[in-house]
């Protein structure tokens, strides 16, 4: 377990770090990285950046701006929220399984299960790009896309479903090969929207 006292924070009663703990730790890591860089050689090439700024601004302000940029570049500026409490799953709940959305495919379309999702950094444009790049479909042919943590559901025309499945099985999405199949839990198709 990490020593929170060095950062001036006691661990919360739940055992999870708070946003303040994480922010403090990230700033401490930034300070340590700056200290290490100052002790190392190789700073001379940045003198042309700092000296003109030092003539215009206080040197401490220049340093503060540089630390801010370095901190933000490492992801330190992202808005953070405390981690919410999560109720344990019900005993009859299928442990660890995500509930599939209740949506159904439009008429003439079928939904494909793609075994990668938000946790792997998958975005709708990644799925559209993979499908359009590997099959005869265009982005306009692809219907609704739902992305869960560990899987995605993509509507494609029923007539092209097998072609898309075969094409995606031979490629990778976000650098990983993935399972692609028809969604198992499809219900009756919805009527096609007009317009």
SEPAKOL-218790 format. One record per residue (C-alpha): residue in three letters; y, x, z. Coordinates in steps of 0.2 Angstrom, whole numbers, plus 5000, padded with zeros to 4 digits. Layout:
<kolpas>
KOLPA,ALA,Y,X,Z;
...
</kolpas>
This chain:
<kolpas>
KOLPA,UNK,5000,5000,5000;
KOLPA,UNK,5017,5007,4996;
KOLPA,UNK,5029,5012,5009;
KOLPA,UNK,5044,5000,5008;
KOLPA,UNK,5054,5007,5022;
KOLPA,UNK,5060,5022,5011;
KOLPA,UNK,5069,5009,5000;
KOLPA,UNK,5076,5000,5015;
KOLPA,UNK,5066,4984,5013;
KOLPA,UNK,5051,4978,5024;
KOLPA,UNK,5037,4970,5014;
KOLPA,UNK,5038,4951,5013;
KOLPA,UNK,5026,4941,5024;
KOLPA,UNK,5016,4936,5009;
KOLPA,UNK,5012,4954,5004;
KOLPA,UNK,5021,4952,4987;
KOLPA,UNK,5036,4962,4983;
KOLPA,UNK,5053,4952,4982;
KOLPA,UNK,5065,4954,4967;
KOLPA,UNK,5076,4965,4979;
KOLPA,UNK,5061,4976,4982;
KOLPA,UNK,5057,4978,4964;
KOLPA,UNK,5075,4981,4959;
KOLPA,UNK,5077,4994,4973;
KOLPA,UNK,5061,5003,4968;
KOLPA,UNK,5067,5003,4950;
KOLPA,UNK,5084,5011,4955;
KOLPA,UNK,5075,5024,4965;
KOLPA,UNK,5064,5029,4950;
KOLPA,UNK,5080,5030,4939;
KOLPA,UNK,5088,5042,4952;
KOLPA,UNK,5072,5052,4953;
KOLPA,UNK,5072,5054,4934;
KOLPA,UNK,5090,5059,4934;
KOLPA,UNK,5087,5072,4947;
KOLPA,UNK,5073,5079,4937;
KOLPA,UNK,5083,5079,4921;
KOLPA,UNK,5097,5088,4930;
KOLPA,UNK,5085,5102,4937;
KOLPA,UNK,5078,5104,4919;
KOLPA,UNK,5086,5113,4905;
KOLPA,UNK,5091,5105,4888;
KOLPA,UNK,5107,5095,4893;
KOLPA,UNK,5119,5106,4883;
KOLPA,UNK,5117,5096,4867;
KOLPA,UNK,5125,5081,4876;
KOLPA,UNK,5140,5091,4882;
KOLPA,UNK,5149,5085,4866;
KOLPA,UNK,5147,5067,4872;
KOLPA,UNK,5152,5069,4890;
KOLPA,UNK,5167,5081,4889;
KOLPA,UNK,5178,5070,4878;
KOLPA,UNK,5174,5055,4890;
KOLPA,UNK,5178,5066,4905;
KOLPA,UNK,5196,5069,4898;
KOLPA,UNK,5198,5050,4897;
KOLPA,UNK,5189,5044,4912;
KOLPA,UNK,5184,5050,4929;
KOLPA,UNK,5168,5060,4928;
KOLPA,UNK,5159,5049,4941;
KOLPA,UNK,5163,5033,4930;
KOLPA,UNK,5156,5042,4915;
KOLPA,UNK,5140,5046,4926;
KOLPA,UNK,5139,5028,4932;
KOLPA,UNK,5140,5022,4914;
KOLPA,UNK,5126,5034,4909;
KOLPA,UNK,5115,5028,4923;
KOLPA,UNK,5118,5010,4919;
KOLPA,UNK,5113,5013,4901;
KOLPA,UNK,5097,5023,4906;
KOLPA,UNK,5093,5009,4919;
KOLPA,UNK,5095,4995,4906;
KOLPA,UNK,5085,5005,4893;
KOLPA,UNK,5071,5005,4905;
KOLPA,UNK,5071,4987,4907;
KOLPA,UNK,5081,4987,4924;
KOLPA,UNK,5094,4974,4918;
KOLPA,UNK,5082,4960,4914;
KOLPA,UNK,5085,4944,4925;
KOLPA,UNK,5072,4943,4937;
KOLPA,UNK,5066,4929,4948;
KOLPA,UNK,5055,4929,4964;
KOLPA,UNK,5037,4926,4960;
KOLPA,UNK,5033,4908,4964;
KOLPA,UNK,5020,4903,4976;
KOLPA,UNK,5004,4896,4967;
KOLPA,UNK,4992,4884,4974;
KOLPA,UNK,4974,4889,4973;
KOLPA,UNK,4964,4880,4960;
KOLPA,UNK,4955,4864,4965;
KOLPA,UNK,4936,4867,4969;
KOLPA,UNK,4930,4857,4953;
KOLPA,UNK,4943,4866,4942;
KOLPA,UNK,4935,4877,4929;
KOLPA,UNK,4940,4894,4937;
KOLPA,UNK,4951,4905,4927;
KOLPA,UNK,4952,4894,4912;
KOLPA,UNK,4968,4888,4904;
KOLPA,UNK,4970,4870,4900;
KOLPA,UNK,4972,4867,4882;
KOLPA,UNK,4987,4857,4877;
KOLPA,UNK,4984,4838,4873;
KOLPA,UNK,4992,4839,4856;
KOLPA,UNK,4981,4835,4841;
KOLPA,UNK,4983,4841,4823;
KOLPA,UNK,4992,4830,4810;
KOLPA,UNK,4983,4821,4797;
KOLPA,UNK,4977,4834,4783;
KOLPA,UNK,4978,4848,4795;
KOLPA,UNK,4966,4856,4807;
KOLPA,UNK,4970,4867,4822;
KOLPA,UNK,4963,4885,4823;
KOLPA,UNK,4960,4894,4839;
KOLPA,UNK,4966,4912,4839;
KOLPA,UNK,4960,4922,4854;
KOLPA,UNK,4976,4931,4858;
KOLPA,UNK,4992,4925,4865;
KOLPA,UNK,5008,4928,4875;
KOLPA,UNK,5000,4941,4887;
KOLPA,UNK,4996,4952,4871;
KOLPA,UNK,5014,4950,4866;
KOLPA,UNK,5010,4937,4852;
KOLPA,UNK,5025,4927,4844;
KOLPA,UNK,5024,4913,4832;
KOLPA,UNK,5031,4925,4818;
KOLPA,UNK,5016,4936,4821;
KOLPA,UNK,5004,4922,4818;
KOLPA,UNK,5013,4916,4803;
KOLPA,UNK,5014,4933,4796;
KOLPA,UNK,4996,4937,4798;
KOLPA,UNK,4991,4920,4790;
KOLPA,UNK,5003,4921,4776;
KOLPA,UNK,4999,4940,4773;
KOLPA,UNK,4980,4938,4772;
KOLPA,UNK,4978,4921,4764;
KOLPA,UNK,4985,4910,4750;
KOLPA,UNK,4996,4900,4762;
KOLPA,UNK,5015,4902,4764;
KOLPA,UNK,5024,4900,4780;
KOLPA,UNK,5029,4882,4775;
KOLPA,UNK,5011,4878,4774;
KOLPA,UNK,5008,4882,4792;
KOLPA,UNK,5010,4868,4805;
KOLPA,UNK,5013,4868,4824;
KOLPA,UNK,5010,4884,4834;
KOLPA,UNK,5006,4884,4852;
KOLPA,UNK,5005,4900,4861;
KOLPA,UNK,4996,4901,4879;
KOLPA,UNK,4994,4917,4889;
KOLPA,UNK,4977,4921,4882;
KOLPA,UNK,4975,4911,4866;
KOLPA,UNK,4985,4902,4852;
KOLPA,UNK,4983,4886,4842;
KOLPA,UNK,4989,4886,4824;
KOLPA,UNK,4989,4871,4813;
KOLPA,UNK,4984,4875,4795;
KOLPA,UNK,4979,4863,4780;
KOLPA,UNK,4961,4857,4782;
KOLPA,UNK,4957,4863,4764;
KOLPA,UNK,4962,4881,4769;
KOLPA,UNK,4955,4882,4786;
KOLPA,UNK,4939,4892,4781;
KOLPA,UNK,4949,4904,4770;
KOLPA,UNK,4961,4907,4785;
KOLPA,UNK,4947,4910,4797;
KOLPA,UNK,4938,4922,4785;
KOLPA,UNK,4955,4932,4782;
KOLPA,UNK,4960,4933,4800;
KOLPA,UNK,4943,4939,4805;
KOLPA,UNK,4946,4954,4794;
KOLPA,UNK,4963,4959,4801;
KOLPA,UNK,4971,4962,4817;
KOLPA,UNK,4986,4954,4826;
KOLPA,UNK,4997,4965,4836;
KOLPA,UNK,4985,4979,4834;
KOLPA,UNK,4970,4970,4840;
KOLPA,UNK,4955,4961,4831;
KOLPA,UNK,4953,4944,4838;
KOLPA,UNK,4942,4929,4838;
KOLPA,UNK,4947,4915,4825;
KOLPA,UNK,4938,4898,4824;
KOLPA,UNK,4942,4880,4823;
KOLPA,UNK,4948,4873,4839;
KOLPA,UNK,4933,4865,4848;
KOLPA,UNK,4943,4851,4857;
KOLPA,UNK,4951,4842,4842;
KOLPA,UNK,4953,4824,4844;
KOLPA,UNK,4958,4811,4830;
KOLPA,UNK,4972,4818,4819;
KOLPA,UNK,4989,4811,4821;
KOLPA,UNK,4997,4802,4806;
KOLPA,UNK,5007,4814,4795;
KOLPA,UNK,5026,4814,4799;
KOLPA,UNK,5038,4809,4785;
KOLPA,UNK,5052,4819,4780;
</kolpas>
